[in-house]
Amino acid sequence: MKRITCTRVFLTTMLCGVVGVVTAQFTGTRSQFLMSSLLENPAAAGSNPCLDMRMGVRAQWAGFDGAPLSSFASLSGRIGESTTFSHGIGGYVITDEIGPWSNTRFNLAYSTKVRLTNGAKLSAGIAAGMVQYRLDVGSLQFPVFSASEDPALFDNATSQTVFPSMDLGLWYENDKTFLAFSVLNAMATTLSDIGMTTSSGRTMVLMGGKYIQLDRRFAFRPAGLMRLASGLPASLDLQGSFSLDDKVSLGLGYRSGSALTGIMSLKIFDSMTVGYSYDFGVNDLSVIGRSSHEIVISLTACDKNDPYVGPNGRCPAYD
């Protein structure tokens, strides 16, 4: 009998299950969520007072054939700013690949920001765009038995599908703390081309963090993110990092039932920061691919003399 790789067994099992009830998450997981907050919440558009660009890539379960690979690029900025009111605009594109499956998500985001009487800022945001899901049917290889009669496999006309996407978010921050809530895939589109009961599903994201100044040079930054996806148990990310002069940061994190994470960031120039994280898997999938790597590059057009915090700055609890 022809030898079947672990990836083929995994994909075959997934595809066979489509005829029943299968629950899965349509939004990706990121360890560097503090550096890619626009992907988690559209209200983060314009959080940086000047033009801000992010680029990142995540290789999950390194060494696993057909393992997930995700990359993104985002751009945002602030317009119409006054002492009490401003707007944020931005956009991002995300590409995810896992074996023969891949998807590309493109969203444009808008946020409105109001300064409260206590000096904090409250933002509300919306993002809208399109998602394209693709299946490379020609790359599928099956064992001797038939997988199923799933139209996603055998009808070439459904090898890809496009549907609209909408995200909603709220964001609160002061000079040391932030708290954010968002609903991703708020429309929860039913994907009839893939299966009778297949839906993109909604994901609620609660995120927060705090900046604690320890002395003149050192600071501690705890943060957390909780995901509540339709039909799935809650996923919780907790992390804490120590920073030196707001230029070098090292920390550790834990993702519930999934991974231990090492996190670092380095401010190379006034306008450029590089973040890296390493995930050490602790679940059953880690037997084959235990390691995950993620890198994010941040580029900003802010002048080096702009304040890091304050009325027109950004909260150091993130970014």
Secondary structure, DSSP 8 states (H G I E B T S, - for coil): -----HHHHHHHHHHHGGGS------S---S-TTT-HHHH-GGGTT-SSS-EEEEEEEEEEETSTT--EEEEEEEEEEES--SSEEEEEEEEEEEEEETTEEEEEEEEEEEEEEE-TTS-EEEEEEEEEEEEEEE-GGG----SS-----HHHH-GGGSEEEEEEEEEEEEEE-SSEEEEEEEESTT--B-TTT-TT-B---EEEEEEEE-EE-SSSEEEEEEEEEEEETTS--EEEEEEEEEETTTEEEEEEEETTTEEEEEEEEEEETTEEEEEEEEEE-SGGGGT--EEEEEEEEEE---TTS-SSSTTS--TT--
